[in-house]
Structures are given as structure tokens and as C-alpha cells.
């Protein structure tokens, strides 16, 4: 079994919003794409920011898989 290094990309927008473009892949070639945003006042913002290892405005970083 192969562990994916990234499940998508994240950027920190100038307005402080974290924007994650994520991809899930399943058996039989099933693919799902999603855009998830976290405003600075979102209860999960700090957790996601730390999961990314920090991020600077305008930077694009890979999103490591989250623990299940």
C-alpha cells in the first residue's frame, strides 16, 4: 500500500482565508475534487494552519494527508 504525500494544495489568500484544493481517489478510478475554505475566525483554522506547518500570504503548499 502506498501512502500519498499530498492530498491537494493550500494557499493563504490576502484576506487571511485558507483555501484548500483537495482530491480524493478511490477504487475503480473514482475521483472527487473539493475546495474548502477556512476564515480566520473558523474554529478549525488554527488546526489546519498548523497541519500545513504554517503558510505565508500568497504561498501555495502541498496538503499532507490528515490522520484518520
mmCIF file of the N, C-alpha and C atoms, coordinates in Angstrom:
data_MODEL
# 
_entry.id   MODEL 
# 
loop_
_atom_site.group_PDB 
_atom_site.id 
_atom_site.type_symbol 
_atom_site.label_atom_id 
_atom_site.label_alt_id 
_atom_site.label_comp_id 
_atom_site.label_asym_id 
_atom_site.label_entity_id 
_atom_site.label_seq_id 
_atom_site.pdbx_PDB_ins_code 
_atom_site.Cartn_x 
_atom_site.Cartn_y 
_atom_site.Cartn_z 
_atom_site.occupancy 
_atom_site.B_iso_or_equiv 
_atom_site.pdbx_formal_charge 
_atom_site.auth_seq_id 
_atom_site.auth_comp_id 
_atom_site.auth_asym_id 
_atom_site.auth_atom_id 
_atom_site.pdbx_PDB_model_num 
ATOM 1   N N  . UNK A 1 1  ? 0.843   -1.183 0.000   1.00 0.00 ? 1  UNK A N  1 
ATOM 2   C CA . UNK A 1 1  ? 0.000   0.000  0.000   1.00 0.00 ? 1  UNK A CA 1 
ATOM 3   C C  . UNK A 1 1  ? 0.885   1.242  0.000   1.00 0.00 ? 1  UNK A C  1 
ATOM 4   N N  . UNK A 1 2  ? 0.546   2.223  -0.813  1.00 0.00 ? 2  UNK A N  1 
ATOM 5   C CA . UNK A 1 2  ? 1.325   3.448  -0.953  1.00 0.00 ? 2  UNK A CA 1 
ATOM 6   C C  . UNK A 1 2  ? 0.666   4.574  -0.164  1.00 0.00 ? 2  UNK A C  1 
ATOM 7   N N  . UNK A 1 3  ? 1.465   5.326  0.566   1.00 0.00 ? 3  UNK A N  1 
ATOM 8   C CA . UNK A 1 3  ? 0.957   6.481  1.293   1.00 0.00 ? 3  UNK A CA 1 
ATOM 9   C C  . UNK A 1 3  ? 1.140   7.714  0.429   1.00 0.00 ? 3  UNK A C  1 
ATOM 10  N N  . UNK A 1 4  ? 0.072   8.454  0.240   1.00 0.00 ? 4  UNK A N  1 
ATOM 11  C CA . UNK A 1 4  ? 0.151   9.682  -0.560  1.00 0.00 ? 4  UNK A CA 1 
ATOM 12  C C  . UNK A 1 4  ? 0.866   10.764 0.227   1.00 0.00 ? 4  UNK A C  1 
ATOM 13  N N  . UNK A 1 5  ? 1.725   11.493 -0.452  1.00 0.00 ? 5  UNK A N  1 
ATOM 14  C CA . UNK A 1 5  ? 2.464   12.582 0.173   1.00 0.00 ? 5  UNK A CA 1 
ATOM 15  C C  . UNK A 1 5  ? 1.620   13.837 0.286   1.00 0.00 ? 5  UNK A C  1 
ATOM 16  N N  . UNK A 1 6  ? 0.618   13.982 -0.599  1.00 0.00 ? 6  UNK A N  1 
ATOM 17  C CA . UNK A 1 6  ? -0.203  15.186 -0.617  1.00 0.00 ? 6  UNK A CA 1 
ATOM 18  C C  . UNK A 1 6  ? -1.613  14.822 -1.065  1.00 0.00 ? 6  UNK A C  1 
ATOM 19  N N  . UNK A 1 7  ? -2.592  15.493 -0.473  1.00 0.00 ? 7  UNK A N  1 
ATOM 20  C CA . UNK A 1 7  ? -3.976  15.290 -0.888  1.00 0.00 ? 7  UNK A CA 1 
ATOM 21  C C  . UNK A 1 7  ? -4.510  16.525 -1.616  1.00 0.00 ? 7  UNK A C  1 
ATOM 22  N N  . UNK A 1 8  ? -3.616  17.461 -1.915  1.00 0.00 ? 8  UNK A N  1 
ATOM 23  C CA . UNK A 1 8  ? -4.014  18.662 -2.623  1.00 0.00 ? 8  UNK A CA 1 
ATOM 24  C C  . UNK A 1 8  ? -3.059  19.807 -2.333  1.00 0.00 ? 8  UNK A C  1 
ATOM 25  N N  . UNK A 1 9  ? -3.567  21.020 -2.527  1.00 0.00 ? 9  UNK A N  1 
ATOM 26  C CA . UNK A 1 9  ? -2.736  22.201 -2.289  1.00 0.00 ? 9  UNK A CA 1 
ATOM 27  C C  . UNK A 1 9  ? -3.508  23.222 -1.459  1.00 0.00 ? 9  UNK A C  1 
ATOM 28  N N  . UNK A 1 10 ? -2.755  24.041 -0.763  1.00 0.00 ? 10 UNK A N  1 
ATOM 29  C CA . UNK A 1 10 ? -3.340  25.087 0.077   1.00 0.00 ? 10 UNK A CA 1 
ATOM 30  C C  . UNK A 1 10 ? -2.671  26.408 -0.244  1.00 0.00 ? 10 UNK A C  1 
ATOM 31  N N  . UNK A 1 11 ? -3.445  27.469 -0.141  1.00 0.00 ? 11 UNK A N  1 
ATOM 32  C CA . UNK A 1 11 ? -2.895  28.818 -0.281  1.00 0.00 ? 11 UNK A CA 1 
ATOM 33  C C  . UNK A 1 11 ? -3.524  29.696 0.792   1.00 0.00 ? 11 UNK A C  1 
ATOM 34  N N  . UNK A 1 12 ? -2.788  30.702 1.206   1.00 0.00 ? 12 UNK A N  1 
ATOM 35  C CA . UNK A 1 12 ? -3.308  31.686 2.153   1.00 0.00 ? 12 UNK A CA 1 
ATOM 36  C C  . UNK A 1 12 ? -3.602  32.944 1.352   1.00 0.00 ? 12 UNK A C  1 
ATOM 37  N N  . UNK A 1 13 ? -4.883  33.257 1.242   1.00 0.00 ? 13 UNK A N  1 
ATOM 38  C CA . UNK A 1 13 ? -5.305  34.416 0.465   1.00 0.00 ? 13 UNK A CA 1 
ATOM 39  C C  . UNK A 1 13 ? -4.987  35.716 1.211   1.00 0.00 ? 13 UNK A C  1 
ATOM 40  N N  . UNK A 1 14 ? -4.909  36.841 0.500   1.00 0.00 ? 14 UNK A N  1 
ATOM 41  C CA . UNK A 1 14 ? -4.617  38.129 1.136   1.00 0.00 ? 14 UNK A CA 1 
ATOM 42  C C  . UNK A 1 14 ? -5.618  38.510 2.233   1.00 0.00 ? 14 UNK A C  1 
ATOM 43  N N  . UNK A 1 15 ? -6.854  37.991 2.151   1.00 0.00 ? 15 UNK A N  1 
ATOM 44  C CA . UNK A 1 15 ? -7.844  38.284 3.188   1.00 0.00 ? 15 UNK A CA 1 
ATOM 45  C C  . UNK A 1 15 ? -7.710  37.383 4.412   1.00 0.00 ? 15 UNK A C  1 
ATOM 46  N N  . UNK A 1 16 ? -6.661  36.516 4.423   1.00 0.00 ? 16 UNK A N  1 
ATOM 47  C CA . UNK A 1 16 ? -6.401  35.654 5.571   1.00 0.00 ? 16 UNK A CA 1 
ATOM 48  C C  . UNK A 1 16 ? -7.095  34.312 5.507   1.00 0.00 ? 16 UNK A C  1 
ATOM 49  N N  . UNK A 1 17 ? -7.895  34.084 4.481   1.00 0.00 ? 17 UNK A N  1 
ATOM 50  C CA . UNK A 1 17 ? -8.619  32.827 4.344   1.00 0.00 ? 17 UNK A CA 1 
ATOM 51  C C  . UNK A 1 17 ? -7.684  31.743 3.804   1.00 0.00 ? 17 UNK A C  1 
ATOM 52  N N  . UNK A 1 18 ? -7.709  30.584 4.454   1.00 0.00 ? 18 UNK A N  1 
ATOM 53  C CA . UNK A 1 18 ? -7.002  29.417 3.950   1.00 0.00 ? 18 UNK A CA 1 
ATOM 54  C C  . UNK A 1 18 ? -7.891  28.750 2.908   1.00 0.00 ? 18 UNK A C  1 
ATOM 55  N N  . UNK A 1 19 ? -7.351  28.480 1.740   1.00 0.00 ? 19 UNK A N  1 
ATOM 56  C CA . UNK A 1 19 ? -8.106  27.817 0.682   1.00 0.00 ? 19 UNK A CA 1 
ATOM 57  C C  . UNK A 1 19 ? -7.403  26.519 0.329   1.00 0.00 ? 19 UNK A C  1 
ATOM 58  N N  . UNK A 1 20 ? -8.103  25.407 0.515   1.00 0.00 ? 20 UNK A N  1 
ATOM 59  C CA . UNK A 1 20 ? -7.553  24.092 0.226   1.00 0.00 ? 20 UNK A CA 1 
ATOM 60  C C  . UNK A 1 20 ? -8.256  23.503 -0.985  1.00 0.00 ? 20 UNK A C  1 
ATOM 61  N N  . UNK A 1 21 ? -7.480  23.096 -1.960  1.00 0.00 ? 21 UNK A N  1 
ATOM 62  C CA . UNK A 1 21 ? -7.994  22.379 -3.130  1.00 0.00 ? 21 UNK A CA 1 
ATOM 63  C C  . UNK A 1 21 ? -7.584  20.929 -2.928  1.00 0.00 ? 21 UNK A C  1 
ATOM 64  N N  . UNK A 1 22 ? -8.573  20.067 -2.650  1.00 0.00 ? 22 UNK A N  1 
ATOM 65  C CA . UNK A 1 22 ? -8.305  18.694 -2.243  1.00 0.00 ? 22 UNK A CA 1 
ATOM 66  C C  . UNK A 1 22 ? -8.804  17.699 -3.286  1.00 0.00 ? 22 UNK A C  1 
ATOM 67  N N  . UNK A 1 23 ? -8.160  16.530 -3.301  1.00 0.00 ? 23 UNK A N  1 
ATOM 68  C CA . UNK A 1 23 ? -8.553  15.453 -4.210  1.00 0.00 ? 23 UNK A CA 1 
ATOM 69  C C  . UNK A 1 23 ? -8.571  14.145 -3.439  1.00 0.00 ? 23 UNK A C  1 
ATOM 70  N N  . UNK A 1 24 ? -9.652  13.386 -3.635  1.00 0.00 ? 24 UNK A N  1 
ATOM 71  C CA . UNK A 1 24 ? -9.762  12.037 -3.089  1.00 0.00 ? 24 UNK A CA 1 
ATOM 72  C C  . UNK A 1 24 ? -9.866  11.077 -4.264  1.00 0.00 ? 24 UNK A C  1 
ATOM 73  N N  . UNK A 1 25 ? -9.175  9.959  -4.157  1.00 0.00 ? 25 UNK A N  1 
ATOM 74  C CA . UNK A 1 25 ? -9.210  8.947  -5.207  1.00 0.00 ? 25 UNK A CA 1 
ATOM 75  C C  . UNK A 1 25 ? -9.590  7.621  -4.584  1.00 0.00 ? 25 UNK A C  1 
ATOM 76  N N  . UNK A 1 26 ? -10.488 6.911  -5.260  1.00 0.00 ? 26 UNK A N  1 
ATOM 77  C CA . UNK A 1 26 ? -10.959 5.631  -4.751  1.00 0.00 ? 26 UNK A CA 1 
ATOM 78  C C  . UNK A 1 26 ? -10.767 4.523  -5.759  1.00 0.00 ? 26 UNK A C  1 
ATOM 79  N N  . UNK A 1 27 ? -11.218 3.357  -5.379  1.00 0.00 ? 27 UNK A N  1 
ATOM 80  C CA . UNK A 1 27 ? -11.098 2.207  -6.252  1.00 0.00 ? 27 UNK A CA 1 
ATOM 81  C C  . UNK A 1 27 ? -11.950 2.394  -7.496  1.00 0.00 ? 27 UNK A C  1 
ATOM 82  N N  . UNK A 1 28 ? -11.547 1.746  -8.556  1.00 0.00 ? 28 UNK A N  1 
ATOM 83  C CA . UNK A 1 28 ? -12.287 1.821  -9.801  1.00 0.00 ? 28 UNK A CA 1 
ATOM 84  C C  . UNK A 1 28 ? -12.152 3.142  -10.522 1.00 0.00 ? 28 UNK A C  1 
ATOM 85  N N  . UNK A 1 29 ? -11.153 3.937  -10.163 1.00 0.00 ? 29 UNK A N  1 
ATOM 86  C CA . UNK A 1 29 ? -10.936 5.208  -10.835 1.00 0.00 ? 29 UNK A CA 1 
ATOM 87  C C  . UNK A 1 29 ? -11.819 6.350  -10.359 1.00 0.00 ? 29 UNK A C  1 
ATOM 88  N N  . UNK A 1 30 ? -12.487 6.170  -9.232  1.00 0.00 ? 30 UNK A N  1 
ATOM 89  C CA . UNK A 1 30 ? -13.336 7.234  -8.691  1.00 0.00 ? 30 UNK A CA 1 
ATOM 90  C C  . UNK A 1 30 ? -12.455 8.376  -8.198  1.00 0.00 ? 30 UNK A C  1 
ATOM 91  N N  . UNK A 1 31 ? -12.810 9.601  -8.591  1.00 0.00 ? 31 UNK A N  1 
ATOM 92  C CA . UNK A 1 31 ? -12.054 10.790 -8.199  1.00 0.00 ? 31 UNK A CA 1 
ATOM 93  C C  . UNK A 1 31 ? -13.038 11.853 -7.733  1.00 0.00 ? 31 UNK A C  1 
ATOM 94  N N  . UNK A 1 32 ? -12.688 12.537 -6.647  1.00 0.00 ? 32 UNK A N  1 
ATOM 95  C CA . UNK A 1 32 ? -13.503 13.648 -6.167  1.00 0.00 ? 32 UNK A CA 1 
ATOM 96  C C  . UNK A 1 32 ? -12.624 14.834 -5.835  1.00 0.00 ? 32 UNK A C  1 
ATOM 97  N N  . UNK A 1 33 ? -12.999 16.005 -6.340  1.00 0.00 ? 33 UNK A N  1 
ATOM 98  C CA . UNK A 1 33 ? -12.271 17.238 -6.064  1.00 0.00 ? 33 UNK A CA 1 
ATOM 99  C C  . UNK A 1 33 ? -13.142 18.144 -5.213  1.00 0.00 ? 33 UNK A C  1 
ATOM 100 N N  . UNK A 1 34 ? -12.494 18.915 -4.350  1.00 0.00 ? 34 UNK A N  1 
ATOM 101 C CA . UNK A 1 34 ? -13.223 19.796 -3.448  1.00 0.00 ? 34 UNK A CA 1 
ATOM 102 C C  . UNK A 1 34 ? -12.376 21.024 -3.135  1.00 0.00 ? 34 UNK A C  1 
ATOM 103 N N  . UNK A 1 35 ? -13.035 22.153 -2.962  1.00 0.00 ? 35 UNK A N  1 
ATOM 104 C CA . UNK A 1 35 ? -12.383 23.361 -2.467  1.00 0.00 ? 35 UNK A CA 1 
ATOM 105 C C  . UNK A 1 35 ? -12.988 23.648 -1.098  1.00 0.00 ? 35 UNK A C  1 
ATOM 106 N N  . UNK A 1 36 ? -12.115 23.740 -0.096  1.00 0.00 ? 36 UNK A N  1 
ATOM 107 C CA . UNK A 1 36 ? -12.552 24.001 1.275   1.00 0.00 ? 36 UNK A CA 1 
ATOM 108 C C  . UNK A 1 36 ? -11.864 25.268 1.745   1.00 0.00 ? 36 UNK A C  1 
ATOM 109 N N  . UNK A 1 37 ? -12.623 26.188 2.330   1.00 0.00 ? 37 UNK A N  1 
ATOM 110 C CA . UNK A 1 37 ? -12.034 27.424 2.841   1.00 0.00 ? 37 UNK A CA 1 
ATOM 111 C C  . UNK A 1 37 ? -12.246 27.530 4.341   1.00 0.00 ? 37 UNK A C  1 
ATOM 112 N N  . UNK A 1 38 ? -11.286 28.152 4.995   1.00 0.00 ? 38 UNK A N  1 
ATOM 113 C CA . UNK A 1 38 ? -11.328 28.401 6.435   1.00 0.00 ? 38 UNK A CA 1 
ATOM 114 C C  . UNK A 1 38 ? -11.030 29.873 6.676   1.00 0.00 ? 38 UNK A C  1 
ATOM 115 N N  . UNK A 1 39 ? -12.009 30.602 7.158   1.00 0.00 ? 39 UNK A N  1 
ATOM 116 C CA . UNK A 1 39 ? -11.814 32.002 7.536   1.00 0.00 ? 39 UNK A CA 1 
ATOM 117 C C  . UNK A 1 39 ? -11.019 32.048 8.839   1.00 0.00 ? 39 UNK A C  1 
ATOM 118 N N  . UNK A 1 40 ? -10.314 33.154 9.096   1.00 0.00 ? 40 UNK A N  1 
ATOM 119 C CA . UNK A 1 40 ? -9.513  33.251 10.319  1.00 0.00 ? 40 UNK A CA 1 
ATOM 120 C C  . UNK A 1 40 ? -10.306 33.021 11.610  1.00 0.00 ? 40 UNK A C  1 
ATOM 121 N N  . UNK A 1 41 ? -11.607 33.261 11.597  1.00 0.00 ? 41 UNK A N  1 
ATOM 122 C CA . UNK A 1 41 ? -12.399 33.051 12.813  1.00 0.00 ? 41 UNK A CA 1 
ATOM 123 C C  . UNK A 1 41 ? -13.048 31.662 12.873  1.00 0.00 ? 41 UNK A C  1 
ATOM 124 N N  . UNK A 1 42 ? -12.730 30.793 11.910  1.00 0.00 ? 42 UNK A N  1 
ATOM 125 C CA . UNK A 1 42 ? -13.264 29.432 11.901  1.00 0.00 ? 42 UNK A CA 1 
ATOM 126 C C  . UNK A 1 42 ? -12.641 28.632 13.041  1.00 0.00 ? 42 UNK A C  1 
ATOM 127 N N  . UNK A 1 43 ? -13.439 27.813 13.693  1.00 0.00 ? 43 UNK A N  1 
ATOM 128 C CA . UNK A 1 43 ? -12.972 27.016 14.826  1.00 0.00 ? 43 UNK A CA 1 
ATOM 129 C C  . UNK A 1 43 ? -11.830 26.064 14.436  1.00 0.00 ? 43 UNK A C  1 
ATOM 130 N N  . UNK A 1 44 ? -11.756 25.655 13.165  1.00 0.00 ? 44 UNK A N  1 
ATOM 131 C CA . UNK A 1 44 ? -10.709 24.728 12.716  1.00 0.00 ? 44 UNK A CA 1 
ATOM 132 C C  . UNK A 1 44 ? -9.516  25.412 12.055  1.00 0.00 ? 44 UNK A C  1 
ATOM 133 N N  . UNK A 1 45 ? -9.545  26.735 11.960  1.00 0.00 ? 45 UNK A N  1 
ATOM 134 C CA . UNK A 1 45 ? -8.491  27.476 11.256  1.00 0.00 ? 45 UNK A CA 1 
ATOM 135 C C  . UNK A 1 45 ? -7.100  27.166 11.814  1.00 0.00 ? 45 UNK A C  1 
ATOM 136 N N  . UNK A 1 46 ? -6.921  27.281 13.102  1.00 0.00 ? 46 UNK A N  1 
ATOM 137 C CA . UNK A 1 46 ? -5.607  27.084 13.722  1.00 0.00 ? 46 UNK A CA 1 
ATOM 138 C C  . UNK A 1 46 ? -5.109  25.658 13.501  1.00 0.00 ? 46 UNK A C  1 
ATOM 139 N N  . UNK A 1 47 ? -6.004  24.688 13.635  1.00 0.00 ? 47 UNK A N  1 
ATOM 140 C CA . UNK A 1 47 ? -5.633  23.286 13.443  1.00 0.00 ? 47 UNK A CA 1 
ATOM 141 C C  . UNK A 1 47 ? -5.134  23.052 12.018  1.00 0.00 ? 47 UNK A C  1 
ATOM 142 N N  . UNK A 1 48 ? -5.836  23.579 11.027  1.00 0.00 ? 48 UNK A N  1 
ATOM 143 C CA . UNK A 1 48 ? -5.440  23.399 9.624   1.00 0.00 ? 48 UNK A CA 1 
ATOM 144 C C  . UNK A 1 48 ? -4.148  24.161 9.343   1.00 0.00 ? 48 UNK A C  1 
ATOM 145 N N  . UNK A 1 49 ? -4.046  25.385 9.846   1.00 0.00 ? 49 UNK A N  1 
ATOM 146 C CA . UNK A 1 49 ? -2.829  26.191 9.674   1.00 0.00 ? 49 UNK A CA 1 
ATOM 147 C C  . UNK A 1 49 ? -1.613  25.431 10.209  1.00 0.00 ? 49 UNK A C  1 
ATOM 148 N N  . UNK A 1 50 ? -1.741  24.864 11.390  1.00 0.00 ? 50 UNK A N  1 
ATOM 149 C CA . UNK A 1 50 ? -0.634  24.106 11.989  1.00 0.00 ? 50 UNK A CA 1 
ATOM 150 C C  . UNK A 1 50 ? -0.360  22.810 11.226  1.00 0.00 ? 50 UNK A C  1 
ATOM 151 N N  . UNK A 1 51 ? -1.411  22.171 10.712  1.00 0.00 ? 51 UNK A N  1 
ATOM 152 C CA . UNK A 1 51 ? -1.242  20.949 9.925   1.00 0.00 ? 51 UNK A CA 1 
ATOM 153 C C  . UNK A 1 51 ? -0.390  21.220 8.687   1.00 0.00 ? 51 UNK A C  1 
ATOM 154 N N  . UNK A 1 52 ? -0.538  22.412 8.135   1.00 0.00 ? 52 UNK A N  1 
ATOM 155 C CA . UNK A 1 52 ? 0.245   22.803 6.960   1.00 0.00 ? 52 UNK A CA 1 
ATOM 156 C C  . UNK A 1 52 ? 1.680   23.176 7.323   1.00 0.00 ? 52 UNK A C  1 
ATOM 157 N N  . UNK A 1 53 ? 1.973   23.302 8.605   1.00 0.00 ? 53 UNK A N  1 
ATOM 158 C CA . UNK A 1 53 ? 3.296   23.736 9.032   1.00 0.00 ? 53 UNK A CA 1 
ATOM 159 C C  . UNK A 1 53 ? 3.472   25.228 8.877   1.00 0.00 ? 53 UNK A C  1 
ATOM 160 N N  . UNK A 1 54 ? 2.339   25.960 8.903   1.00 0.00 ? 54 UNK A N  1 
ATOM 161 C CA . UNK A 1 54 ? 2.367   27.403 8.671   1.00 0.00 ? 54 UNK A CA 1 
ATOM 162 C C  . UNK A 1 54 ? 2.332   27.677 7.177   1.00 0.00 ? 54 UNK A C  1 
ATOM 163 N N  . UNK A 1 55 ? 1.941   28.877 6.828   1.00 0.00 ? 55 UNK A N  1 
ATOM 164 C CA . UNK A 1 55 ? 1.859   29.272 5.423   1.00 0.00 ? 55 UNK A CA 1 
ATOM 165 C C  . UNK A 1 55 ? 1.845   30.792 5.365   1.00 0.00 ? 55 UNK A C  1 
ATOM 166 N N  . UNK A 1 56 ? 2.480   31.348 4.355   1.00 0.00 ? 56 UNK A N  1 
ATOM 167 C CA . UNK A 1 56 ? 2.532   32.800 4.188   1.00 0.00 ? 56 UNK A CA 1 
ATOM 168 C C  . UNK A 1 56 ? 1.529   33.244 3.130   1.00 0.00 ? 56 UNK A C  1 
ATOM 169 N N  . UNK A 1 57 ? 1.100   34.479 3.200   1.00 0.00 ? 57 UNK A N  1 
ATOM 170 C CA . UNK A 1 57 ? 0.163   35.032 2.233   1.00 0.00 ? 57 UNK A CA 1 
ATOM 171 C C  . UNK A 1 57 ? 0.682   34.828 0.809   1.00 0.00 ? 57 UNK A C  1 
ATOM 172 N N  . UNK A 1 58 ? -0.158  34.255 -0.038  1.00 0.00 ? 58 UNK A N  1 
ATOM 173 C CA . UNK A 1 58 ? 0.185   34.012 -1.431  1.00 0.00 ? 58 UNK A CA 1 
ATOM 174 C C  . UNK A 1 58 ? 0.951   32.734 -1.680  1.00 0.00 ? 58 UNK A C  1 
ATOM 175 N N  . UNK A 1 59 ? 1.436   32.114 -0.628  1.00 0.00 ? 59 UNK A N  1 
ATOM 176 C CA . UNK A 1 59 ? 2.195   30.871 -0.767  1.00 0.00 ? 59 UNK A CA 1 
ATOM 177 C C  . UNK A 1 59 ? 1.249   29.718 -1.118  1.00 0.00 ? 59 UNK A C  1 
ATOM 178 N N  . UNK A 1 60 ? 1.735   28.777 -1.903  1.00 0.00 ? 60 UNK A N  1 
ATOM 179 C CA . UNK A 1 60 ? 0.999   27.553 -2.204  1.00 0.00 ? 60 UNK A CA 1 
ATOM 180 C C  . UNK A 1 60 ? 1.810   26.389 -1.651  1.00 0.00 ? 60 UNK A C  1 
ATOM 181 N N  . UNK A 1 61 ? 1.158   25.553 -0.842  1.00 0.00 ? 61 UNK A N  1 
ATOM 182 C CA . UNK A 1 61 ? 1.843   24.424 -0.213  1.00 0.00 ? 61 UNK A CA 1 
ATOM 183 C C  . UNK A 1 61 ? 1.043   23.152 -0.441  1.00 0.00 ? 61 UNK A C  1 
ATOM 184 N N  . UNK A 1 62 ? 1.732   22.010 -0.484  1.00 0.00 ? 62 UNK A N  1 
ATOM 185 C CA . UNK A 1 62 ? 1.007   20.738 -0.535  1.00 0.00 ? 62 UNK A CA 1 
ATOM 186 C C  . UNK A 1 62 ? 0.311   20.480 0.805   1.00 0.00 ? 62 UNK A C  1 
ATOM 187 N N  . UNK A 1 63 ? -0.817  19.795 0.744   1.00 0.00 ? 63 UNK A N  1 
ATOM 188 C CA . UNK A 1 63 ? -1.551  19.444 1.954   1.00 0.00 ? 63 UNK A CA 1 
ATOM 189 C C  . UNK A 1 63 ? -1.258  17.974 2.268   1.00 0.00 ? 63 UNK A C  1 
ATOM 190 N N  . UNK A 1 64 ? -0.567  17.699 3.382   1.00 0.00 ? 64 UNK A N  1 
ATOM 191 C CA . UNK A 1 64 ? -0.344  16.306 3.744   1.00 0.00 ? 64 UNK A CA 1 
ATOM 192 C C  . UNK A 1 64 ? -1.650  15.662 4.184   1.00 0.00 ? 64 UNK A C  1 
ATOM 193 N N  . UNK A 1 65 ? -1.750  14.337 4.040   1.00 0.00 ? 65 UNK A N  1 
ATOM 194 C CA . UNK A 1 65 ? -2.959  13.665 4.496   1.00 0.00 ? 65 UNK A CA 1 
ATOM 195 C C  . UNK A 1 65 ? -3.206  13.930 5.986   1.00 0.00 ? 65 UNK A C  1 
ATOM 196 N N  . UNK A 1 66 ? -4.469  14.029 6.355   1.00 0.00 ? 66 UNK A N  1 
ATOM 197 C CA . UNK A 1 66 ? -4.863  14.176 7.749   1.00 0.00 ? 66 UNK A CA 1 
ATOM 198 C C  . UNK A 1 66 ? -4.937  12.797 8.375   1.00 0.00 ? 66 UNK A C  1 
ATOM 199 N N  . UNK A 1 67 ? -4.670  12.699 9.666   1.00 0.00 ? 67 UNK A N  1 
ATOM 200 C CA . UNK A 1 67 ? -4.850  11.436 10.384  1.00 0.00 ? 67 UNK A CA 1 
ATOM 201 C C  . UNK A 1 67 ? -6.320  11.085 10.375  1.00 0.00 ? 67 UNK A C  1 
ATOM 202 N N  . UNK A 1 68 ? -6.603  9.808  10.252  1.00 0.00 ? 68 UNK A N  1 
ATOM 203 C CA . UNK A 1 68 ? -7.997  9.379  10.243  1.00 0.00 ? 68 UNK A CA 1 
ATOM 204 C C  . UNK A 1 68 ? -8.482  9.113  11.644  1.00 0.00 ? 68 UNK A C  1 
# 
